Structure formats: C-alpha cells, structure tokens
Amino acid sequence: MTRMLQVPRSRGAVSGLLLVLLGLWGALIPLVGPYFHYAYTPDSAWTLTAGRVWLEILPGAATFLGGVILLASASRPLAMFGAELAAAAGAWFALGMVIIPLWPAASTLDPGSPAGGTTVLRQLEHLGFYTGLGVVIVFVAALALGRLTVVGVRDAQLAERGAAVAGPAPVAADATTTTRPISAGTTAGTTTKGTTTRGATTAGATTAPATGTGRPGSLHTFGRWLVARR
C-alpha cells in the first residue's frame, strides 16, 4: 500500500513545467510589462503597489512553487498538494478582481486598469494579467490532479515489482552443513569395524578366560559348567 503512494517524476513533469512558466509570467508581467507597452496602471516598470502584490505577484509565486513541487516530487500526496496550490492560485488570478470590490477590507487593493490604447489590446491585457491566466493555470493544475488521482495499471505493476524485490531473500544453504549421502564403502567399513571390534571384545570376554584344560575362568562360567555337568 505504501508503494502505491509513489509515482514516477515524469507523471507531473510537463504540468509542473507549464505551471512554473505560468507562475513566472503572472509574477513578473506587472513589473516588466511596461517595457513592451503591455501593462496595467500605473504604467511604470518595477513599481510595487498593494494591488500588484496581492493580486499578481503572490499568486504568481504560489503557482511557481506548486509547479516546482509537482515537477520534483515522487510522492503522490506531495505532488497533489503542489497541484492544488497552483489551482488555488489560478482561481485567485481569475476571481480576485471580482472579489475585491465586494470585500470592504480590501478596498485599498487597487488592481488598476488596462493601459492599452486600443480595445483589443486592453482585452488582451485583462486576459494575460488576470482572467485568462487564471483559467489556464486552473486547467493545467486540474489536469495534473487527474493524472495523480488515478492509479493506473503501470503503477500497480511497479508497486508489485518493488514489493517482490524488497521481500526477504532465500537463505543459501551453508556448504559446511550440507547433508551428503554416506557412501556404502564408508558405512560398510565403519559397521564392519564396529562389529569386528565388538565381536572381538565379546569373544574375548566369553571365550578367552576359558583355559585349554577346560577349567572355568569366572564364577559365572563355572556355574554354567557345573549345571552342564549334572
């Protein structure tokens, strides 16, 4: 079960890279856009306002961080957290300008207005700074979440393979304790030797005490000899 929480880093590589680029765009375009006549008021580069910080730079940094986490993480829960962080930042890009007018405490967060000279350029500025950028970020983050939520057949196969490799290895039999069949010659020799020795001992204990004249060599033998004589 634990191995099912691991995913290949390639699973979120493309989505993470896109989120990193989108986060950089969202955080830097209000500061460098005036160089290209693509900006919101105030139409000056590298000028920080409360609206730019809270509505563009911070959500852009959050998107960038979520993309880095998604790009580098091999843990499924951590990668999903990165995608969710980027999705929340994208939602703030798209809805921030709608929520700000309805939130009295944020009345000082002035997002400004498009500085383009034509209607088309002003629409492109609005899409590139807020609504369009937020929708694209949410889409990419949702796509990454969908890929991370589903456990595919490949994930199950990799988890089973990893569990099989991590299992205990069979203990090899020790060469010094390996049971070897006893050869017939050795058995016969040992048995014969034991039998011969034991037989010799018995014969010595039984017949050796008897003398050539027929007299018993022990009391036990004498008793048996006496009974036989009767």
C-alpha positions in Angstrom: 0.0 0.0 0.0 2.8 2.4 0.8 4.4 1.9 -2.6 1.1 3.0 -4.3 1.8 6.5 -2.9 4.9 6.7 -5.1 4.7 8.0 -8.6 7.3 8.5 -11.4 8.6 12.0 -11.6 7.7 12.0 -15.2 4.0 11.9 -14.2 3.9 15.6 -13.4 6.9 16.8 -15.4 5.0 18.5 -18.2 2.3 20.0 -16.0 4.9 21.2 -13.4 7.0 22.9 -16.1 3.9 24.7 -17.5 2.9 25.8 -14.0 6.4 27.1 -13.4 6.4 29.2 -16.6 2.8 30.5 -15.9 3.8 31.4 -12.4 6.8 33.4 -13.6 4.6 35.1 -16.1 2.0 36.1 -13.6 4.5 37.4 -11.1 6.8 39.3 -13.4 4.5 40.6 -16.1 3.2 43.5 -14.0 6.8 44.6 -13.3 8.3 44.2 -16.8 5.2 44.6 -19.0 5.5 48.4 -19.3 8.7 47.8 -21.3 6.6 46.3 -24.0 3.6 48.6 -23.6 1.7 45.7 -22.1 0.6 46.8 -18.6 -2.0 47.8 -16.1 -1.8 51.2 -14.5 0.4 52.5 -13.1 2.2 52.2 -16.4 5.7 52.0 -15.0 8.1 49.1 -14.7 9.2 47.7 -11.3 6.6 49.7 -9.4 5.1 47.8 -6.5 1.5 48.5 -5.3 -0.7 46.7 -2.9 -2.9 45.5 -5.8 0.1 44.2 -7.7 1.5 42.3 -4.7 -1.7 40.7 -3.6 -3.4 40.1 -6.9 -0.5 39.2 -9.2 2.9 38.7 -7.5 1.8 36.5 -4.6 -0.5 34.2 -6.7 2.3 34.0 -9.3 4.8 32.9 -6.7 2.3 30.3 -5.3 1.8 29.0 -8.9 5.6 28.8 -9.3 6.0 26.9 -6.0 3.3 24.5 -6.9 4.8 23.8 -10.2 8.3 23.1 -8.7 6.7 20.7 -6.1 4.8 18.9 -8.9 7.9 18.8 -11.1 10.3 17.4 -8.5 8.2 15.3 -6.2 8.0 11.5 -6.5 5.4 11.3 -3.6 1.8 11.2 -4.8 0.3 13.2 -1.8 3.1 15.9 -2.1 2.7 16.2 -5.8 -1.1 16.5 -5.4 -0.5 19.3 -2.8 1.6 21.2 -5.4 -1.1 20.9 -8.0 -3.8 22.0 -5.5 -1.7 25.0 -4.5 -1.3 26.1 -8.1 -5.1 25.6 -8.7 -5.9 27.8 -5.8 -3.5 30.5 -7.1 -5.1 30.3 -10.5 -8.5 30.7 -9.1 -7.3 33.8 -7.3 -5.9 35.2 -10.5 -9.3 34.7 -12.2 -11.6 35.8 -9.3 -9.5 38.3 -7.4 -10.8 41.2 -9.4 -14.4 40.1 -8.8 -14.0 39.5 -5.1 -12.0 42.7 -4.3 -14.9 45.2 -4.9 -17.2 43.1 -2.7 -14.7 43.0 0.2 -14.6 46.2 2.2 -11.4 45.4 4.0 -9.6 45.1 0.6 -10.7 48.5 -0.7 -7.0 49.6 -0.9 -6.1 46.8 -3.3 -6.5 48.7 -6.5 -5.8 46.3 -9.4 -5.6 49.3 -11.8 -6.9 49.4 -15.3 -5.5 48.2 -18.7 -3.1 50.8 -20.2 -3.5 49.7 -23.8 -4.5 52.3 -26.4 -7.0 50.0 -28.3 -9.9 47.9 -27.2 -8.2 44.7 -28.4 -5.0 45.4 -26.5 -7.0 46.2 -23.3 -8.8 42.9 -23.6 -5.5 41.0 -24.1 -4.0 42.8 -21.1 -7.0 41.8 -19.0 -6.8 38.2 -20.1 -3.0 38.0 -19.8 -2.9 39.6 -16.3 -5.9 38.0 -14.6 -8.8 36.1 -16.0 -7.2 34.2 -18.9 -4.0 33.4 -17.0 -6.0 32.1 -14.0 -8.2 29.8 -16.2 -5.1 28.3 -17.9 -3.4 27.7 -14.5 -6.5 26.0 -13.1 -6.8 23.9 -16.2 -3.2 22.7 -16.1 -3.4 22.0 -12.3 -6.6 20.1 -12.7 -5.1 18.0 -15.5 -2.2 17.2 -13.2 -4.5 16.3 -10.3 -6.5 14.0 -12.6 -3.3 12.1 -13.6 -2.2 11.8 -10.0 -5.5 10.7 -8.6 -5.9 7.7 -10.9 -3.8 4.7 -10.0 -3.0 3.2 -13.4 -2.1 -0.4 -14.3 1.5 0.6 -14.6 1.6 2.0 -11.1 0.2 -1.3 -9.7 2.7 -3.3 -11.7 5.6 -1.2 -10.4 4.3 -1.5 -6.8 4.1 -5.2 -7.1 7.5 -5.4 -8.6 9.0 -3.3 -5.9 7.4 -5.3 -3.2 8.8 -8.5 -4.8 12.3 -7.1 -4.9 12.1 -5.8 -1.3 11.0 -9.2 0.0 13.3 -11.4 2.1 15.9 -13.2 0.0 16.1 -17.0 0.5 18.9 -18.1 2.8 21.6 -20.0 0.9 22.5 -23.4 2.4 25.9 -23.4 4.1 28.4 -25.6 2.3 29.8 -26.9 5.6 26.4 -28.0 6.8 25.2 -29.6 3.6 24.0 -33.1 4.1 25.9 -35.6 2.0 24.9 -39.2 1.4 27.2 -41.6 3.2 28.8 -44.0 0.8 28.3 -47.7 1.1 32.1 -48.2 1.5 32.3 -45.9 4.4 29.2 -47.4 6.0 30.4 -50.9 5.5 33.9 -50.1 6.8 32.5 -48.4 9.9 30.0 -51.1 10.5 32.5 -53.8 9.9 35.0 -52.2 12.2 32.5 -51.7 14.9 31.2 -55.2 14.5 34.6 -56.7 14.4 35.7 -54.7 17.5 32.6 -55.5 19.4 32.8 -59.1 18.3 36.4 -59.3 19.3 35.5 -57.8 22.7 32.7 -60.3 23.2 34.7 -63.2 22.1 37.5 -62.2 24.4 35.1 -61.7 27.3 33.4 -65.0 26.7 36.0 -67.5 25.5 39.3 -66.1 26.4 39.0 -66.8 30.1 38.4 -70.5 29.3 41.7 -72.3 29.6 42.9 -75.2 27.4 42.3 -77.7 30.3 38.6 -76.9 30.5 38.6 -75.1 33.8 36.2 -72.0 34.0 37.7 -68.6 34.0 35.0 -66.9 36.1 32.3 -67.8 38.6 29.6 -67.3 36.0 31.2 -69.7 33.7 31.9 -72.1 36.5 28.2 -72.1 37.4 27.1 -72.8 33.9 29.8 -75.5 33.6 28.6 -77.1 36.9 25.0 -77.2 35.8 26.0 -78.8 32.5 28.0 -81.5 34.3 24.9 -82.5 36.3 
